[in-house]
Amino acid sequence: MERLRVLEFNRSPDAVWNLPGRFVDDLRRDFPAVDFDAPADRAGADALLPNADVVYGWAVSRSNLATARRLRWIHVSAAGVTPLLFPELVESPIVVTNGRGIHAVAMAEHTLGVILAFARKLHLARDAQRERRWTQIEQWKEKPEIVQLAGTTLGLVGLGAVGSAIAERAPGLGMDVVAVRRHPDPSPAARPIQWPPERLPELLARADWLVLALPLTQESRGLVGHEALARMKPGAVLINLGRGPLVDEPALIEALASGRISGAALDVFEREPLPPDSPLWAMPNVIVTPHTSGLGPRYWERALDLFRHNLSAYLDGRPLRNVVDKRAGY
């Protein structure tokens, strides 16, 4: 019987998303009956792809899928799989699994961090510190007001692993949590309170903090545009952790500049890196983070634990975790 071949290719130009080589050595030790290839560059991955049964990472593209004659399963440690959802792969029998869940704690803590920053005006204090200005009177008298979190409403759009981790932690700060999700739990005892998508306009009008924690799909693209922003509660803050195209950026910039909403914490953008000429950089009521909400201690250890579980399941013929619905997009 021919040995299973796994092609590991987690590489990025800036090396942030490069899987350290020692983890591939660990996989070789843990799975002695499996052959692992870990090429250094794209050319090496393209050359090895025809012999791969499994790909861990981003070796597959529309241009080389036809060469992947043995490929049966792709696993990526990211939650988003949009680059893989080209028609040929969607129509193929190749199974795709993702890293859904491994980022949840980091993203929940990031969310609470930016909420606290806005509530206590920490971002404005930091701006003033850079200019060596003592702004005690400004911070107290000028809008937006300093906020006490207890009694405010955190609106979640999406209640997957990330949304659930946020919903678990926010009540500890006294916040009420209401979530909109595709399949809500209608039980009165369900926590957080869960509403169907058609009640999103109601959530927009109620939430003091609106958190986007849902995947990018055809239905969710542009979800927060002029109409949604106009429905948001005056003084509300938008937090986008999902994907940049969930939000119409020009419409958001207009709403922020006019004071229609109080602020925005953005970790994802329509274009990444965020272009230097984007007005978002200079807006005092915006916190820009460079797509880092999912980063945290032991990131690759958590990622490898999930892949290791799935590889064992694959070898045993058991169901895999985090199978992506390729047509739905998540």
C-alpha positions in Angstrom: 0.0 0.0 0.0 1.4 3.4 -1.0 2.2 5.7 1.8 0.1 8.8 2.4 1.9 12.1 1.3 1.2 15.4 3.0 2.4 18.6 1.4 2.9 21.3 4.1 3.0 24.8 2.6 2.4 27.6 5.1 4.6 30.5 3.8 4.1 34.2 3.5 6.3 37.0 2.1 6.6 38.6 5.5 7.1 35.3 7.3 4.4 36.0 9.8 2.4 33.0 8.7 5.3 30.6 8.2 5.0 27.3 10.0 8.2 26.8 12.0 10.1 23.8 10.7 10.3 22.1 14.1 6.5 21.5 13.9 6.9 19.5 10.7 9.6 17.5 12.4 7.1 16.8 15.2 4.5 15.6 12.6 7.0 13.3 11.1 7.7 11.8 14.6 4.0 11.5 15.4 3.0 10.0 12.1 5.9 7.7 11.0 3.7 6.0 8.3 3.1 9.3 6.6 5.5 11.2 4.3 5.7 15.0 4.8 7.0 17.4 2.2 7.7 21.0 3.3 9.1 23.0 0.3 10.7 26.4 0.9 8.9 28.2 -1.9 6.0 28.2 -4.3 8.0 26.6 -7.1 8.8 23.7 -4.8 5.2 23.4 -3.7 4.0 23.3 -7.4 6.5 20.6 -8.2 5.4 18.4 -5.3 1.6 19.0 -5.6 1.0 16.2 -8.1 2.2 13.6 -5.6 0.2 15.0 -2.6 -2.8 13.2 -1.1 -3.2 16.0 1.5 -2.2 19.6 1.6 -1.8 21.5 4.8 -1.6 25.2 3.9 -2.0 27.2 0.8 -0.3 25.2 -1.9 -3.4 24.9 -4.1 -4.5 27.6 -6.5 -6.7 27.8 -9.6 -3.6 27.6 -11.8 -2.2 24.4 -10.4 -5.3 22.4 -9.3 -5.3 20.3 -12.5 -1.9 18.9 -11.5 -3.2 17.8 -8.1 -4.3 14.4 -9.3 -4.1 12.6 -6.0 -5.3 15.4 -3.8 -8.3 14.5 -1.5 -8.1 16.9 1.4 -6.9 20.5 2.1 -6.5 21.9 5.6 -5.7 25.5 6.4 -5.2 27.0 9.9 -7.0 30.2 8.9 -10.7 30.6 9.5 -11.3 32.3 6.1 -11.0 30.1 3.0 -12.0 32.5 0.3 -8.8 32.0 -1.8 -9.6 28.3 -2.2 -13.2 28.7 -3.2 -12.7 29.0 -7.0 -15.2 27.1 -9.1 -13.0 24.2 -10.0 -12.2 23.4 -6.4 -15.8 24.0 -5.2 -17.0 21.5 -7.8 -14.3 18.9 -7.0 -14.6 16.1 -4.4 -11.7 17.6 -2.4 -12.6 18.2 1.2 -11.6 21.5 2.8 -11.2 22.0 6.5 -10.2 25.2 8.3 -8.9 26.5 11.7 -12.2 27.7 13.0 -12.1 28.0 16.7 -8.3 28.3 17.3 -8.5 32.1 17.2 -11.5 32.5 19.4 -9.9 33.4 22.7 -7.5 35.9 21.2 -10.2 37.6 19.2 -12.6 37.8 22.1 -9.9 39.4 24.3 -9.1 41.8 21.4 -12.7 42.8 21.2 -13.0 43.5 24.9 -9.7 45.4 24.7 -10.9 47.9 22.0 -14.3 48.3 23.8 -12.5 49.3 27.0 -10.3 51.6 25.0 -13.3 53.4 23.6 -15.2 53.4 26.9 -12.3 55.0 28.7 -11.0 57.1 25.8 -7.6 55.4 26.0 -7.0 55.8 22.3 -7.5 59.6 22.6 -5.2 59.7 25.7 -2.5 57.9 23.7 -2.9 60.4 20.8 -2.5 63.3 23.4 0.5 61.6 25.0 2.3 61.5 21.7 1.8 65.3 21.5 2.7 65.8 25.2 -0.7 67.3 25.9 -2.5 67.1 29.3 -6.2 66.6 28.3 -8.0 66.0 31.5 -10.6 68.7 30.9 -11.1 67.7 27.3 -11.5 64.0 28.2 -14.2 64.9 30.8 -16.1 67.5 28.9 -15.9 66.7 25.2 -17.9 64.1 23.4 -17.9 61.2 23.2 -18.5 60.8 26.9 -16.6 58.3 29.1 -18.8 55.2 29.2 -19.6 52.7 31.9 -19.9 49.3 30.3 -22.4 47.9 32.7 -25.9 48.2 31.2 -24.7 48.7 27.6 -25.6 46.3 24.8 -23.1 44.4 22.8 -24.6 43.3 19.5 -23.0 40.3 17.9 -23.5 39.6 14.2 -22.3 35.9 14.0 -22.2 33.4 16.8 -19.6 30.9 15.8 -16.5 30.1 17.9 -15.4 33.8 18.0 -18.8 35.2 18.7 -19.5 32.6 21.4 -16.2 33.4 23.1 -17.1 37.1 23.1 -20.6 36.4 24.4 -19.1 34.3 27.2 -16.8 37.1 28.4 -18.8 40.3 27.9 -21.4 39.7 30.7 -18.4 39.8 33.1 -18.2 43.5 32.4 -21.9 44.0 32.9 -22.8 44.1 29.2 -26.0 42.7 27.8 -25.4 40.5 24.7 -27.8 40.0 21.8 -26.6 38.0 18.8 -28.0 37.7 15.3 -27.3 34.3 13.7 -28.6 32.2 10.8 -30.0 29.5 13.1 -30.8 31.0 16.5 -31.7 29.0 19.5 -35.3 30.1 20.3 -35.2 28.9 23.9 -35.9 31.7 26.4 -33.0 30.2 28.5 -30.5 30.5 25.6 -27.6 32.7 26.3 -26.8 35.0 24.7 -30.2 36.1 23.4 -30.4 35.0 19.8 -32.3 36.6 16.9 -32.7 35.5 13.3 -31.1 37.6 10.5 -34.3 39.5 9.7 -34.0 41.2 13.1 -30.7 42.7 12.3 -32.2 46.2 11.8 -33.6 46.0 15.3 -30.1 45.0 16.6 -28.5 47.9 14.8 -30.8 50.3 16.6 -30.2 48.7 20.0 -26.5 48.0 20.1 -24.0 50.3 21.8 -21.2 48.0 20.5 -21.8 46.3 17.2 -19.3 43.4 16.6 -19.0 41.7 13.2 -17.8 38.1 13.8 -19.2 36.4 10.7 -17.6 34.9 7.6 -17.5 36.7 4.2 -20.1 35.2 1.9 -22.2 36.4 -1.1 -24.9 37.3 1.4 -22.7 39.1 4.0 -20.6 41.1 1.6 -21.4 44.8 2.1 -23.6 44.0 5.1 -22.8 47.3 6.8 -23.4 50.0 4.3 -25.2 53.3 4.2 -28.5 51.8 5.2 -27.2 49.8 8.1 -25.1 52.7 9.4 -28.1 55.0 9.3 -30.0 52.5 11.5 -27.2 52.2 14.1 -27.7 53.8 17.5 -26.2 57.3 17.7 -23.0 57.1 19.6 -22.5 53.4 18.8 -19.1 51.8 18.0 -18.6 49.3 15.1 -16.0 46.6 15.6 -15.1 44.5 12.6 -13.2 41.2 13.2 -14.6 39.2 10.3 -13.5 40.4 6.9 -13.0 43.8 5.4 -15.6 43.5 2.7 -18.4 43.0 5.3 -18.3 46.8 5.5 -18.7 49.5 2.8 -15.6 51.5 3.8 -16.5 54.8 2.0 -19.9 54.7 3.8 -18.3 54.0 7.1 -15.8 56.9 6.7 -18.7 59.2 5.9 -20.6 58.0 9.0 -17.5 58.5 11.2 -16.7 61.9 9.8 -20.2 63.2 10.3 -20.5 61.8 13.8 -23.3 59.5 12.8 -21.6 56.8 14.8 -19.1 57.4 17.6 -16.2 55.2 16.4 -14.9 52.1 14.8 -12.3 49.5 15.7 -11.2 47.8 12.5 -8.9 44.8 12.3 -9.7 43.9 8.7 -10.1 46.0 5.6 -11.3 45.9 2.0 -7.6 46.1 0.9 -4.8 44.8 3.1 -2.4 46.3 4.0 -4.6 49.4 4.5 -3.4 51.9 1.9 -1.4 54.8 3.3 -3.9 57.3 1.8 -6.9 55.8 3.5 -8.7 58.4 5.7 -9.1 55.8 8.4 -5.5 56.2 9.5 -6.0 59.8 10.6 -9.4 59.6 12.1 -9.3 60.1 15.9 -12.4 58.0 16.4 -10.9 54.9 14.7 -8.6 52.2 16.1 -6.8 50.5 13.3 -5.1 47.2 14.0 -3.2 45.3 11.3 -5.3 42.0 11.1 -3.8 40.8 14.4 -6.9 40.1 16.5 -6.4 36.3 16.0 -2.8 36.3 17.1 -2.0 35.0 20.5 0.4 32.8 22.5 0.9 29.2 21.2 -0.8 30.0 17.9 1.0 27.3 16.0 0.6 24.8 18.8 -3.1 25.2 18.7 -3.1 25.0 14.9 -1.1 21.8 14.9 -3.2 20.2 17.5 -6.2 20.6 15.2 -4.4 19.4 12.2 -3.0 16.5 14.1 -6.5 15.5 15.3 -7.8 15.7 11.7 -4.9 13.7 10.2 -5.5 10.9 12.7 -9.2 11.0 11.9 -8.4 10.9 8.1 -6.1 7.9 8.5 -8.7 6.1 10.6 -11.6 7.0 8.3 -13.3 9.1 11.0 -15.1 12.4 10.4 -13.0 15.5 10.2 -13.5 18.6 12.3 -14.3 22.0 10.7 -15.3 20.7 7.3 -16.1 23.8 5.1 -19.3 24.0 3.1 -17.6 25.1 -0.1 -20.7 26.5 -1.6 -21.7 28.4 1.5 -18.2 29.7 1.9 -17.5 28.7 5.5 
